[in-house]
Amino acid sequence: MAFLSKVLQLFDTGTEIVLRIIDPAGEVVNIGETARLAIIFARPNGTTFTREATLVTDGADGLLRYTTVGGDIDAAGQWKLQGLVQFSNGTQKFRSRVLLMTVERNVSGDSVICPQPLDFSLEIPTVAIA
């Protein structure tokens, strides 16, 4: 499946977004020796921003994470997410498949703190960028 659908609430903060990077054969990519880990966010209006991510463990499990802060989840609608991994050797740079995420409006305008990780594991094969 090329896309996953997850739901967040508008203005969520403290939401942990976890991506697992796997190769086209379905094998987990060891991302422990990386120079850069990031998640690219695309709002419903097409504007984008990138947030630096961190390893969840030592990287052998292919997991990277970012925890949302105020101002990140600032528009309701259909968002796109994409993982970015650049290895320390400088010659390998990978992007995950694009994932879909829905951001819903709240009953009130208050921020919501989400203690549960938003896990996009298992459906994120990467493709090398030349």
C-alpha positions as CSV (number, residue, x, y, z in Angstrom):
1,M,0.0,0.0,0.0
2,A,1.4,3.4,-1.0
3,F,-0.5,5.5,1.5
4,L,-1.5,5.2,5.1
5,S,-4.2,7.3,6.7
6,K,-3.8,8.6,10.3
7,V,-5.8,11.2,12.1
8,L,-4.6,14.1,14.3
9,Q,-6.5,17.0,15.8
10,L,-5.8,20.6,14.8
11,F,-3.1,22.2,17.0
12,D,-2.0,18.9,18.5
13,T,1.3,19.2,20.4
14,G,3.4,16.4,21.9
15,T,2.3,13.9,19.3
16,E,5.1,11.5,18.5
17,I,5.3,10.7,14.8
18,V,7.2,7.5,14.3
19,L,8.3,6.2,10.8
20,R,10.0,2.9,10.0
21,I,12.2,2.9,7.0
22,I,12.1,-0.3,4.9
23,D,13.6,-1.0,1.5
24,P,11.7,-2.1,-1.6
25,A,12.1,-5.7,-0.6
26,G,10.4,-5.1,2.7
27,E,13.5,-5.3,4.8
28,V,14.2,-2.8,7.6
29,V,16.9,-0.2,6.7
30,N,19.5,0.3,9.4
31,I,19.5,4.1,9.8
32,G,22.1,4.1,12.7
33,E,24.9,5.6,10.6
34,T,23.0,8.6,9.3
35,A,24.0,12.3,9.0
36,R,20.4,13.5,8.8
37,L,17.0,12.2,9.7
38,A,14.0,14.4,8.9
39,I,10.2,14.3,8.2
40,I,8.8,16.6,5.5
41,F,5.3,17.8,6.1
42,A,3.0,19.1,3.4
43,R,-0.1,21.1,4.5
44,P,-3.4,20.8,2.7
45,N,-2.6,24.1,0.8
46,G,0.7,22.6,-0.5
47,T,3.1,24.6,1.6
48,T,5.8,22.4,3.2
49,F,8.2,22.4,6.1
50,T,10.8,20.0,7.4
51,R,11.5,18.9,10.9
52,E,14.6,17.1,12.0
53,A,13.9,13.7,13.5
54,T,15.8,11.5,15.9
55,L,16.4,7.8,16.2
56,V,14.0,5.8,18.4
57,T,16.7,3.3,19.4
58,D,20.1,2.6,17.8
59,G,18.7,2.8,14.3
60,A,18.9,-1.0,13.5
61,D,15.1,-1.1,13.7
62,G,14.7,1.6,11.0
63,L,12.7,3.8,13.4
64,L,12.9,7.6,13.4
65,R,10.6,10.0,15.3
66,Y,9.6,13.6,15.6
67,T,7.4,15.1,18.4
68,T,5.1,17.9,17.3
69,V,5.4,21.3,18.9
70,G,3.1,24.4,18.9
71,G,2.6,25.7,15.3
72,D,3.3,22.4,13.5
73,I,-0.2,21.1,13.1
74,D,-1.8,24.4,12.1
75,A,-4.3,23.5,9.3
76,A,-7.2,21.1,9.1
77,G,-7.4,18.8,6.1
78,Q,-5.4,16.2,4.3
79,W,-1.6,16.4,5.0
80,K,1.3,14.5,3.4
81,L,4.3,13.2,5.3
82,Q,7.6,11.9,3.9
83,G,10.6,10.5,5.7
84,L,14.1,11.7,4.7
85,V,17.3,9.8,5.5
86,Q,20.8,10.8,4.5
87,F,23.6,8.5,5.3
88,S,27.0,9.7,6.7
89,N,28.9,8.7,3.6
90,G,27.1,11.5,1.8
91,T,26.3,9.4,-1.3
92,Q,23.1,7.8,-0.1
93,K,19.9,9.8,0.4
94,F,16.5,8.2,0.7
95,R,12.9,9.4,0.9
96,S,10.1,7.3,2.0
97,R,6.8,6.9,0.2
98,V,4.3,9.7,0.8
99,L,1.9,9.1,3.6
100,L,-1.4,10.7,4.1
101,M,-2.5,12.1,7.4
102,T,-5.9,13.8,8.2
103,V,-6.0,16.7,10.6
104,E,-9.5,17.3,12.0
105,R,-11.0,20.4,13.5
106,N,-11.6,20.5,17.3
107,V,-14.9,21.3,19.0
108,S,-13.0,24.1,20.7
109,G,-9.8,26.0,19.7
110,D,-7.8,24.5,22.5
111,S,-4.6,22.6,21.8
112,V,-4.6,18.9,22.5
113,I,-1.7,17.0,24.0
114,C,-1.5,13.5,22.5
115,P,0.6,11.1,24.6
116,Q,0.2,8.2,22.2
117,P,2.8,7.9,19.3
118,L,1.4,8.1,15.8
119,D,3.1,5.0,14.3
120,F,3.4,4.8,10.5
121,S,5.5,1.6,10.7
122,L,5.7,-1.2,8.1
123,E,4.5,0.6,5.0
124,I,7.4,2.9,4.1
125,P,9.7,1.5,1.5
126,T,12.4,3.8,0.4
127,V,13.8,4.7,-3.0
128,A,17.3,6.0,-3.5
129,I,17.6,9.4,-5.0
130,A,20.5,9.8,-7.5
